[in-house]
Amino acid sequence: MAIEDNPQSRETYGLELRRRREAAGLTQEELSRRVVMSRTHIAHIEAGRRRPDVEDARRLDGVLDSGGFFERFLPSLKEGKVAEHFAEALELERRAKVIREYAPKLVPGVLQTAAYAREVLGSGFPAKTAEERDRLLGARLERARILDDFHSPVFWALFDEAVLRRGVGRPETMCEQLRHIADLGESHRIRVHVLPFSVGLHSLLEGFVSLMWFEDLPPVAYVEALKTGRVLEVPAVVRECQAVYDHALGDALSHRESLALIRSVAEEYEHAQQ
């Protein structure tokens, strides 16, 4: 059974990986080739800074003939408060000094209000009980605490206009949500850019991406689709994701223009609720 994800459990897990790797007579580079992971990722796992996902853990078990140890004792977030595929990204998000996200359809979790998040979490399939939804809601709102520090992380949000126009819940829910984003932008806590429908096709249409930079780790990219997500760390791949983001950003409205559009759409929702 998996153990709770915390610094102590990750350190213990990493030490066991190092012990079994060395017992097998493998260097980090040799193990990385056999399990199809980067050497850097293995080094971070052994140092207790990162955790593998389930598929990585299974490959480690296969190569090191560890009888399922690395999957069975994979540190995971307690009580399933986030999807398994997002657990590693959540840990990185907490440590990031710079975050740049692109959202194609929904407001990113870090920026969601309680009412908006409740609607999003209640819309999935299969349906969740009220208790399950409340637990997930608490975890999502806790994520927003990374914005409590005014200076770190530096946060850029790039939205497709669909994020503003897609009604989530009642009009007052959308009005509150958009004004929350606008308030954060106008206070200079976050920087906001909108890709208007008038742009047409753009380079980020394929889906959500979060780019993260750190003080003590190389930058990574997290990409997500239906029921799946992946932390990308190969430098060439991360640089490509950064370049695609910058390309799309060049088509977006300025920060000031984006805030004006967000305020305008919020007013439309306000009028709709009257």
C-alpha positions in Angstrom: 0.0 0.0 0.0 1.3 3.5 -0.9 2.6 5.8 1.9 1.8 9.5 2.3 3.9 11.8 0.2 6.1 14.0 2.3 9.8 14.9 2.4 10.7 12.1 4.8 8.9 9.4 2.7 10.5 10.6 -0.5 13.9 10.6 1.1 13.5 7.0 2.3 12.2 6.0 -1.1 15.1 7.6 -2.8 17.7 5.9 -0.5 16.1 2.6 -1.3 16.3 3.3 -5.0 20.0 4.1 -4.7 20.7 1.0 -2.6 19.0 -1.3 -5.1 20.6 0.4 -8.1 24.1 0.1 -6.7 23.4 -3.5 -5.6 22.5 -4.2 -9.3 25.9 -2.6 -10.3 24.2 0.2 -12.3 25.1 3.8 -12.6 22.3 6.4 -12.7 23.0 6.8 -16.4 22.8 3.1 -17.1 19.5 2.8 -15.1 18.1 5.8 -16.9 18.5 4.1 -20.3 16.9 0.9 -19.1 13.9 2.5 -17.5 13.5 5.2 -20.2 13.8 8.1 -17.7 16.4 10.9 -17.6 19.4 10.6 -15.4 18.5 13.9 -13.8 15.1 12.6 -12.8 16.6 9.5 -11.2 19.1 11.7 -9.4 16.2 13.8 -8.0 14.3 10.7 -6.9 17.3 9.4 -5.1 17.9 12.7 -3.4 14.2 12.8 -2.2 13.4 15.9 -4.3 11.0 14.1 -6.7 8.7 11.1 -6.9 8.2 8.9 -10.0 4.7 8.3 -11.4 3.1 4.8 -11.4 4.5 3.8 -14.8 8.0 4.9 -13.9 7.8 3.0 -10.6 6.7 -0.2 -12.5 9.6 0.1 -14.9 12.0 0.5 -11.9 10.5 -2.6 -10.4 11.0 -4.5 -13.7 14.6 -3.4 -14.3 15.8 -3.8 -10.6 13.7 -7.0 -10.0 12.4 -5.5 -6.8 9.2 -7.5 -6.5 6.9 -4.6 -6.9 8.5 -2.5 -4.2 8.7 0.8 -6.1 5.1 0.7 -7.1 3.7 -0.7 -3.8 5.5 2.0 -1.7 5.2 4.9 -4.1 4.7 8.0 -2.0 1.3 9.4 -2.9 -0.8 12.2 -1.6 -3.0 11.2 1.3 -6.7 10.5 0.7 -6.5 11.0 -3.0 -6.9 14.8 -2.8 -5.6 15.2 -6.3 -5.4 12.9 -9.3 -2.5 10.6 -9.2 -1.1 12.0 -12.5 -1.0 15.5 -10.9 0.7 14.6 -7.6 4.2 15.2 -8.9 3.3 18.4 -10.6 1.6 19.7 -7.4 4.8 19.2 -5.5 6.8 21.1 -8.1 4.2 23.8 -8.2 4.7 24.4 -4.5 8.5 24.9 -5.0 8.4 26.9 -8.2 9.7 30.4 -8.3 8.2 31.2 -11.7 5.0 29.7 -13.2 3.6 30.4 -16.6 0.3 28.6 -17.5 -1.9 28.3 -20.5 -5.5 27.4 -20.0 -7.6 26.4 -23.0 -11.0 25.9 -21.5 -11.2 26.4 -17.7 -9.6 28.8 -15.2 -6.5 27.1 -13.8 -6.9 25.6 -10.3 -4.6 28.1 -8.5 -6.9 30.9 -9.7 -10.3 29.3 -9.1 -12.7 30.7 -6.5 -14.5 28.4 -4.2 -17.8 28.6 -6.1 -16.2 28.0 -9.5 -14.1 25.1 -8.2 -17.1 23.5 -6.6 -18.9 23.5 -10.0 -15.9 22.1 -11.8 -15.3 19.3 -9.3 -19.0 18.4 -9.3 -19.2 18.1 -13.0 -16.9 15.1 -13.5 -17.7 11.5 -14.2 -18.3 9.3 -12.3 -20.3 11.5 -10.0 -18.8 12.4 -6.6 -20.4 12.4 -3.2 -20.7 15.7 -1.4 -17.9 14.6 1.0 -15.6 13.6 -1.8 -16.2 17.0 -3.6 -15.6 18.9 -0.4 -12.3 17.1 0.2 -11.2 17.9 -3.3 -12.4 21.5 -3.0 -10.3 21.9 0.2 -7.2 20.7 -1.6 -7.8 22.9 -4.6 -8.2 26.0 -2.5 -5.1 25.1 -0.5 -3.2 25.3 -3.8 -4.1 29.0 -4.1 -2.0 29.6 -1.0 1.1 29.8 -3.2 -0.1 33.3 -4.1 -0.2 34.5 -0.5 3.4 35.6 -0.9 3.2 38.7 -3.2 6.6 38.1 -4.8 6.9 34.3 -5.3 6.1 32.6 -7.5 5.9 35.0 -10.3 2.7 33.9 -12.0 1.7 34.4 -15.6 -1.7 33.2 -16.8 -2.4 32.9 -20.6 -6.1 32.2 -21.3 -8.0 31.3 -24.5 -11.0 33.5 -24.6 -13.1 30.3 -24.2 -12.1 30.4 -20.5 -14.0 33.6 -20.1 -17.0 32.7 -22.2 -17.6 29.1 -21.0 -20.3 29.4 -18.4 -19.4 27.4 -15.3 -22.3 27.4 -12.8 -24.6 30.4 -12.5 -23.8 33.8 -14.0 -22.8 35.2 -10.5 -20.3 32.4 -10.2 -18.6 33.5 -13.4 -18.8 37.1 -12.5 -17.1 36.5 -9.2 -14.5 34.3 -10.8 -13.5 36.8 -13.5 -13.4 39.7 -11.1 -11.2 37.6 -8.8 -8.7 37.2 -11.7 -9.0 40.9 -12.7 -8.3 41.9 -9.0 -5.2 39.7 -8.9 -4.0 41.2 -12.2 -4.7 44.8 -11.3 -2.9 44.4 -8.0 0.1 43.2 -10.0 0.1 39.8 -8.2 -0.3 37.9 -11.5 0.1 38.8 -15.1 -2.8 38.0 -17.4 -3.0 37.6 -21.2 -6.0 36.5 -23.2 -5.9 34.9 -26.7 -9.0 36.3 -28.3 -11.2 34.3 -30.7 -10.1 36.7 -33.4 -6.6 35.2 -33.4 -8.1 31.9 -34.8 -5.7 29.0 -34.7 -2.7 29.4 -32.4 0.2 27.2 -31.3 -1.2 26.2 -27.9 -4.6 24.8 -29.0 -3.6 21.3 -28.2 -4.1 21.7 -24.5 -3.1 22.8 -21.0 0.6 23.5 -20.2 2.3 24.8 -17.1 5.9 25.9 -17.3 7.9 26.0 -14.0 11.3 27.4 -13.0 13.1 26.7 -9.7 16.1 27.8 -7.6 17.5 24.3 -7.2 16.0 22.3 -10.1 16.1 22.6 -13.9 12.8 24.0 -15.4 10.0 21.6 -16.3 6.8 21.6 -18.2 3.6 19.9 -17.1 1.0 19.0 -19.8 -2.4 17.6 -19.2 -5.3 15.9 -21.1 -8.3 13.8 -20.2 -7.5 11.6 -17.1 -3.8 12.0 -17.8 -0.9 14.4 -17.2 2.9 14.3 -17.5 5.8 16.2 -16.1 8.3 16.8 -18.9 11.9 17.4 -17.9 14.1 16.6 -20.9 15.7 20.0 -21.6 15.1 20.0 -25.3 11.4 19.2 -24.8 11.0 21.8 -22.1 12.6 24.4 -24.3 10.2 23.5 -27.1 7.3 23.9 -24.8 8.6 27.3 -23.6 9.0 28.4 -27.3 5.5 27.4 -28.2 4.2 29.3 -25.2 6.1 32.4 -26.2 4.9 32.1 -29.7 1.2 32.0 -28.6 1.9 34.9 -26.1 2.9 37.0 -29.1 -0.7 36.7 -30.4 -2.3 37.5 -27.1 -3.8 40.8 -25.9 -1.6 42.9 -23.6 -2.0 42.7 -19.8 -4.0 45.9 -19.7 -6.2 44.9 -22.7 -6.8 41.5 -21.2 -7.9 42.9 -17.9 -10.3 45.2 -19.7 -11.8 42.3 -21.6 -12.1 40.2 -18.4 -13.9 43.1 -16.6 -16.2 43.5 -19.6 -17.2 39.9 -19.7 -17.7 39.9 -16.0 -20.2 42.8 -16.5 -22.0 40.7 -19.1 -22.5 37.9 -16.5 -23.6 40.4 -13.9 -26.3 41.8 -16.3 -27.4 38.2 -17.1 -28.0 37.4 -13.4 -30.3 40.5 -12.9 
